[in-house]
Amino acid sequence: MAGLMTTRKAALAAGALIIAAACTINPATGRRQLSLIGEQQEIAMGLQYDKSVTAEFGLFPDEELQNYIQDIGHRLAAVSERPNLPWQFKVVDDETVNAFAVPGGFIYMTRGILAHFNSEAQLATVMGHEIGHVTARHSVEQISRAQLAQLGVGVAMVASEEFRKYSGLAELGLGVLFLKFSRDDESQSDGLGMRYLLRTGYDPNEAPRVFEMLERHGRVQGQARLPEWQATHPSPDRRAARLREEIRTLPLEQQTGTVGRKAYLNRLRGMTFGMDPRQGYSVGSTFYHPDMAFRMDFPKDWKIINQRQLLAGVSQNQDAFVVLTLAQGETPRQAEQAFFDQDGIRKGSQWLKGFQHFEVVPQADAAGNTPPPIRGTVGFRAHEGHVFRLICYTSADKWKTYSNPMHRSLPSFKRLTDQRYLNVHAKKLRIVKLTRDMSLEQFNRQNPSAIELEALAVLNGVDASEVLTKGTLVKRIVGKDPPKN
């Protein structure tokens, strides 16, 4: 017991020394901060994360818009406390209302959030907030705390390399990148964002309108939670009120500035709005991908997750998976060989032509416990110049429960020929200049949009009954939904 107590005291002393050595003064906040990660390591992490973000979401294919976002972002970053980071600002091809940052100066805006802004100053508000997370090194501090907590703790390998990368399939997305910041962190980033907004001459009065939009968007979507970007933030209505109070205390010359409404809205002309069915969509338990001309059925009531690099069905208990990805190799035979050449994967019997059973035996954890083996079936199909891998798996003790529905799903991968599901297109955002005074409700009667009036009002940042003056630029959504059956 005495030896154990001595070891614990030594560990605590060592931890205290590490914490003391790793605490630095943050240039943006002026506060002491835990950091086990140097700036060059932070940048290297960001470069790696950037590859993952681009692969998962894809960049929105509008070079002029991408350059525009880069220009504004660089102007904001140049007045920050870390201007020499290799700042990158990108628009990702995602419909959600979201923005996020990763260490090292990499900032991402979704096309979904851009569609909901109504001025350049509103865009700069959110970009400044995300820059604030980087200058305050919030992600680095969280990662450092996690590293400190894991000192001396062995991390067990759950399975082979092949299956570790899918271990979080039930929560697909770059979860490690979207760290849940504390409310103090969020409030701190709000303050830093306002600092950069004022330094670049934008109108601070546009900032509260961003938070009002986010709160309205959540209500219109019927979300029990706030929109993605607001998930861990203080209440938007309270933030808007707090910002307005802060703006009233500013010197008069800082209470106005550049709004940039017309220039910003003109950048949105023709932008894809909402889901892009060309990249795949679900009707019930069937998935259709028009651009790649395939369809596939998934087990009933399973969650279907569609990403650039991966299509997956996840069981309700999140313990069984059907996954479609592009495979390594130029032919199905080469792809199969590459799969079974991996360490830890045992080849089993043939199930159907082109499909093979397999087993993966996980390694023991730190306590010497070994989880049940993973059982699955894998097959490879050539289609449209690509080789696809179709795989299903679960733990061996759940195999009898899930093997039948999974095995019905795998061979359902077929060429898509039905024109009803092939000939679909994304909705588009149009900008219309009013020729006379009218309310948004009147405008929508004359120029119907493909979304509900209430959602259109949120998109335009106005009330449906509000009278808009002649010459006002108004957003309109055109297009239609894909078939529902």
Buried (B, 14 or more C-beta within 10 A) or exposed (E): EEEEEEEEEEEEEEBEEBBEEBEEEBEBBEEEBBBBBEBEBBBBBBBEBBEBBBEBBBBBEBEEBBEBBBEBBEBBBEBBBBEEBEBBBBBBBBBBBBBBBBBBBBBBBBBBBBBBBBBBBBBBBBBBBBBBBBBBBBBBBBBBBEBBEEEEEEEBBBBBEBBEEBEEBBEBEBEEBBBEBEEEBBBBBBBBBBBBBBBBBBBBBBBBBBBBBBBBBBEBBEEEEBBBBBEBBBEBBEBBBBBEEBBEEEEEEBBBBBBBBBEBBEBBEEBBBBBBBBBBBBBEBBBBBBEBBBBBBBBEEBBBBBBBEBBBBBBEEEBBBBBBBEBBBEEBEBBBEBBEEEEBBEEBEEBEEBBBBBBBBBEEBEEEEEBEBBBBBBBBBEEEEEBBBBBBBBBBEBBEBBBEBBBBBBBBBEEBEEEEBBEBEBBBBBBEEBEEEBBBBBBBEEEEBBBEBEBBBBBBBBBBEEEBEEEBBBBBBEBEEBBEE
